[in-house]
Amino acid sequence: MFNKHIDIRGADTVPMPLETVLKTLNIVNETCIWDFQTNLRAHAETALQSIMDRES
């Protein structure tokens, strides 16, 4: 069972990128991060295209 946690309450900035934290704690691997970034990019492009279509 996963019992670690990161307490960032009151922090103005996170000291390292979330990607690094997740990999360091073995929560995700490179493939998971790559898939997430690819899917996020695809959704962002679709949303942007939708906005541009409405504007024209």
C-alpha positions in Angstrom: 0.0 0.0 0.0 1.2 3.5 -0.8 1.6 5.5 2.4 3.8 8.4 1.4 2.5 11.9 0.9 3.9 15.3 0.1 2.7 18.2 2.2 2.8 21.5 0.2 0.3 23.4 2.2 1.3 27.0 2.5 4.1 26.6 -0.1 4.2 29.3 -2.7 6.0 27.0 -5.1 6.6 23.3 -5.4 10.4 22.7 -5.2 10.5 20.3 -8.2 8.2 19.6 -11.1 5.3 17.3 -10.5 6.7 15.0 -13.1 9.9 14.6 -11.1 8.0 14.0 -7.9 5.8 11.3 -9.4 8.8 9.5 -11.0 10.8 9.8 -7.8 8.1 8.2 -5.7 7.6 5.5 -8.4 4.0 6.6 -8.9 4.3 6.8 -12.6 6.9 5.9 -15.3 8.1 7.6 -18.4 5.4 5.9 -20.6 2.6 7.1 -18.3 3.9 10.7 -18.5 4.4 10.5 -22.2 0.9 9.2 -22.7 -0.6 11.9 -20.5 1.3 14.7 -22.2 0.3 13.4 -25.7 -3.4 13.2 -24.7 -3.3 16.6 -23.0 -1.8 18.1 -26.1 -4.4 16.5 -28.3 -7.2 17.8 -26.1 -5.7 21.3 -26.1 -5.4 21.3 -29.9 -9.0 20.2 -30.3 -10.2 22.9 -27.9 -8.2 25.6 -29.6 -9.5 24.5 -33.0 -13.1 24.6 -31.6 -12.6 28.2 -30.4 -11.1 29.3 -33.7 -14.0 27.7 -35.6 -16.5 29.6 -33.5 -14.6 32.9 -34.0 -14.6 32.6 -37.8 
